[in-house]
């Protein structure tokens, strides 16, 4: 076996071994990649090359959007914004059977899109809606399932850190185009959850809320306008070309901080804790991107993506079948790996294949993120699944069964997103971000 083949084997086996031993994904990828470089370049040049690749991967102006959006999300999670969005969603869904479940879905879509975090949405909205639903006689596993299933919509509805990561690893796909492309799939996911919740609520005999007076509805919407304006400000500015995604993320931090001070929900003495919390999350993501850059270099050098592409194309020349295989792989990977490392690892492998068939990178990016978003609510590792169950104070086995209908509808929407490019490309094309 050649040194290149040995390096590829070291990389693949090394990552698997370290994961089995329980090492974090970033450590597994980093050590295995450096060992692979050792076998190619020798000890003298290996560490230098690895350090250069890692620095190059993290030295990106676009990448700065991630820590700013993370900080903005943490500020909003601590700033009392969730309750205002819940009240707004409750008015919107008040006349639908199982209205509190419908409210949960809408609130997750709104809060998730503002914070950009499915875990934050599941925690903030779940902790707010759970006691309300329990008081109204809702079954706790059902309530938890609704909250868990709808929380990942914020990973598709912009701003989305996962779409920013895909933009970087895919060679600079337009962030604005990806943001716009995420709207329809994200909304379809939310609507699917609302349909399932509707029929499950009807079967359980859960009724709609009493009609809210026009005066109360106007007051609730008025209170929520400042929170909604953050989306208009950031996304509108990016779409309008007023500022970049990175500049928009910084503006989101300033606006969220001012809004929290205005609501008097955050005090200055709490800022160090908020900064520390966001720094920890940012450090994990950025370090992971850095070590994944080393791995991408090793993979390109050893020809692993080309080997996988040739094997897949040798197995079948049907693009429909190839997309099914990719979806299955991504769904399986998403059950035990977070979206960020999965995007960093599998995008360089799968993207060249779909480009050969003329698939647009924007469409492919939405398909990848949709798959991996499902993984966040799927056992055994799904972070949103664990957070949602913990917030509801339930064991996982109590939540899985009521989640099954939601898995079915999200899988159906995934097929629509995969095979109907129009759902992802229409909006960015209409706005001039795609041809």
N, C-alpha and C positions, 0 to 999 in steps of 0.2 A: 504494500500500500504506500502511496506517495505521501510526502509530508503534508500536502494540502488535504488529502483524504483523512490522514490521522488527525489534523486540526479540526476538521468537521466532526469527526467521531468524538473527539474530546469535548467539543462544545455541546453536542446534543446529549451525550451520556452524562457529562458533568452537571448540566442544568437539572436533569432528571434525578440524579443521585442526591444533589444538595436539597432539592425540593422534598424528596422522600425522607431525608434526614431532618426535615422541619426548618430549614433555613429560609429566611425571607426571600422573596422572588428577586429583589435587587441584588442581594448578596450572592444568590445562586448564579444569576446571569453574569455578574461582575467577575467572580472567581473563575467560572468556567471559561469566560471569554479571554481572560488574561492567560490562563493555562494554555488555551488554544494558540494564542499569539506566541507564547514561549516555544511551542513546537515548530512554528514557522520561522520566526526571526531570531530565536535564541534568547538567552537571559539578558544580554546587554541592551538590546533594542526593544524588548517586549514591553517593559514598564513605560519607557519613553513614548512608544507608539500608543499604548493604552491611555496614558495621560493626555496626549494630544487629541486623540479621538474623543475622549470624555469632555475635554474643555471645548472642543469644536461643537459637540452636540448641545452643550448648555449655553454657549455664547451666541444667543439669538435674541434680537429685539422683540420678535413675536412672542417668544417664550415668556417674556415678562408679564404678559396678560394673565398667565395662570396664577401666580402669587397674588396679583391684585384682585382677580375674581374670587379667589379663595378667601382673601381678607374681607371683601365685600360681603360674601356669603356668611362668614362668621359674625360680622357686625349685624347683619339683618337677622340672623338666628337669635342674637341676644338683644335685638332692638325692638321687640314687640310688634314686628311687622306681620308675623304669622297670624295673630288673632284678628287683625284688620282684614286680612285676605280671607280668613275663614268666615267672618261675618258677611263679607261681600259674596262669597260663594254660596253661603246659606240662603241669601236672598234670591240668588239666581236659580238655585235648585229646589227652592222651598215647596213647589207644587208637584214635584215628581215623587212617586212612591219610594219609600226608603230615602227620604230627602237628605238625611244626615250622611248616609253613605255616598250619595251623589255630591254632597258638599265636600266630603273628604277628597274625592277624585278631582273636583275643580280646584280646590285649595292646593292640592299637590301639584297640579299643572301650573298654577300661578306662582306658588312659592318656589317650586323647583326651577321654573324658568328664570326667576329673579336671582336665586342663590346659586343656580348651576350645580347643585349637589342633590343627588337622590337620597343619600343618607341623611342630610340635614332636613330635607322635606319630610322624610318618614318620621324623624325624631320630633321636629317642631309641630307638624300638623297632627301626627299621631297622638302626641301628648296632649294636644288641645282638644281633638275630636273624640278621643277614647272615652273620657269621663262623660262627655255629653251624650254619646251613643249608649253607654251603659245605663245612664239615668233614664233614657227613653226606652229601655228594654231590649236593646239590640244585643244579639249574640256576640260575645267577645271574639271568638275565632273568626266570625264573618267580618266584623269591623276591622280586625287586624289584617285580614286578607285583602280587603278593599284598600286599606292604607298602603300595604306592601306592594300590591300589584300596580298601583297608580303612581307611586313615588318616582320611578325611573323616567317618567315623561320629561322631567326637567333636564335629562341628559341629552335629549333631542331638541327640545324647544330652547332657543338661545336666550342668553349666552351659555355656551357649553364648553367646559374645559376639555372634554374628550374630543370634540371636533377640532379644537385648537391643536391638540396633540397629533391628530390625524393629518392636519394641514402640514405640520412640520415634517412628519415622517414620509409623507407622500410626495415630497419634493416641492412644496409650496402651493398646494391647492388653495384657491381663494377662500379665506376665512369668511368673508361676507357671503359668498355663494353657499358655503357649507351651513352657515347660520340660517340663511333663508330656506335652504333645502330641508332643514330639520323641522320646520313648522308643521307641514301637513302630516308627515309620519307621526310626529309627537302628538298632534291633536287626534289623529285616528286611533292611536293607542289609548288615549284618554277616553274617547267616545266608546271604544270597545269595552273598556272597564265599566263605563256607565251603563251600557246595555246589559252586561252580565249582572251588575248590581241591581238593576231594575227588576229583572226576572227573579233573582234570588230574594229580593225584598218582597216581591209579590207573593212568592211561595211561603215566606215567613209571616205574611200578614202585616208588614210594616207600612204604615201610612205616610202620607205627605204632611208637611207642617201646615199650620193655619196661614192664611194669606196675610202677608205683611202690608201695612198701610203704605201708601205712596210716599208719605212724609218720612216714615222710618227708612224706607228703601233709599230715598234720595240721600238721607244723612249717612247711611252705611256706605253708599257708593262714594260720597264726598270724602269720607274718612279714608277710603282706600285709594283715592286718586294719587296722593303723593307717592305711594308705593308703586302703583302702575306706571307713574311717570318715569321711574328709573328705567323701565324697559324701553319706553319711547325715547328717552334721552340717549341711552347707550346704543341700542340697535338702530334708532333713527339716525344718529350721528355717523355710525359705521356705514349704513346703507347710503346715506347722503354724501359720503366722502368728506365729511367735515373733519373726522379724525379716524385714526386706525383702531384696530381692536385693542391694541395695547394701551393707547391713550384713553379709549373708552373704558377700559377696566379701571384705570386710575381715577377717572371721573366717577365711576360707580362707587369707589371707596369713599371719596369725598362726599358724594351725595348721600350715601347710606349713613355715614357718620353724622352729617348735619341733620338728617331726618331723625336719627335716634336721639340726638341731643334735643331736638325740637319736641319729640314725644316724651323726653325725660325718662327714657328707659335704660339709658347707659350713662354711667358717671365716669368722669375722667380717671378716677382711681381704678376702674375696671379695664382700661385700655391695655396695660401691660399683660394681663391675662389673655385678652383677646388677641393681641399681637403674638404672644407665645403659642397659642392654640393654632393660629393660621401659619406660623413659622414651622411648626412641627409637620403639619400637613404638606406645606410647600416643599420642605426639605426632602420628604419621602418621594414626592412626585419628581422633583428636579433631579435628585440623585438617580432615580430609576431611569429617567430619560438619558442621563449621562452614561450609565453602564450599558444601556440598550444600544447606544451609538457604537460602543466598542463591539458589541455582539453583531450589529449590522455590518460593520466593516469585516469581521471575520467571516460572516455568512457570504458576503459578496466576494471576498477573496477566495473562499473555498468552493464557490459556485453552488451552494445549497439551494437558493431560490430557483436557479436554472434547472437543477436536478429534479426538484419537486414539480416544476412546471412541465418538464419533459415527461415525467412519470404520469402526471395527471392527463396531459394531452395524449399520451400513449394509451391510456386506459379508455378514454372516450373523447370524441371531437364534438360532442353535443354540449353547447353552452348551457342549456337548461340543466343537464345532469351535473355539469361542473359547478354551477351555482348552488345546486342542492348539496353537493359534497362540501363546498365551502361553508354553507350555512350549518351543516351538521357539525363540522369541525369547530367552528366558532361557538356554537351553542355548547358543545362539550367543554371546550377550553374555558368558556365563560363561567362554568359551574365551579371551577377551582382557581381561577386567576382573575385579578382585578382588570377592569377595562384598559387602563393605561398601559401596563406591560403587554397585554394581549395585542393591542393596536401596534405597539412598537415592534413586536416580534413577527406578527403575521401579515401586516401590511406590505413589507418588502417582499414577502413570499407570494402573496396572492395578487397584488396589484399588477405586476407585469403580465400575468395570465389574462386577467379581465381586459387589460388594454389591448391585447391581441385580438379580442373579439369586439372591440369598439365601445366598450362600456365606459361611460364618463366617470372620472375619479370622484366627482361630487356624489353621484348616485352610489358608487361603490362605498364611499365613506359613510353615507347614511346607513347602508346595509350592514356594514361592519359594526357601527355603533349601536344599531338596533339589536343585533344579535347579542352583543356583549352586555347591553343594558338588561336583556332578559336574564343573563347570567347573574346579575346582582340580586335577583329575587329567587334564585334556584339553589337548592342544596347541592353539595354540602357546605360551600364556603360563602354563598351570597351575602354580602354585608348588609344590604337593605333588608333581607329576610331576617337576619339576626337582630338588627336594630328594631325593626317593626315588631317582632315577637317580644323583645325585651321591654319595649315601651308599653305593650299591651299586657305585660306580666304573664306571658303564656309560654309553654314549651313548644318547640318547633313542630312536634308531631300533631299538636292541636291546630296548627295553622295550615299545614300542607293540604289537607283534604279540601277545605273551602277555597284554596288557591287554584285547584285543578281547572275549573272553568275559565279562570283568568289566564292561565297558561295556554289554554286552547285558543282563546280569542287573540292573544298576542302573537301566537304562532301563525294564525290566519292573516293578521295584519302584516307580519314579517314577509309572508309569501307575496302579498300585494305589493309591498315596498320593493321586494327583490325583482319581481317580474313586470312591474309597471313603472318604468323610469319616470313617466310624467309626474308621479306623485312627489318625486324628489326634485325634479329639474324644472318644473313649470314656474314656480315662484322666482327662483334666481334668474331664469331666462327672461321672464316678464320684466324683471327689474334691471336687466342689462348686465348681470354678472356672469352670464353664460351665453354662448352663441346657440 
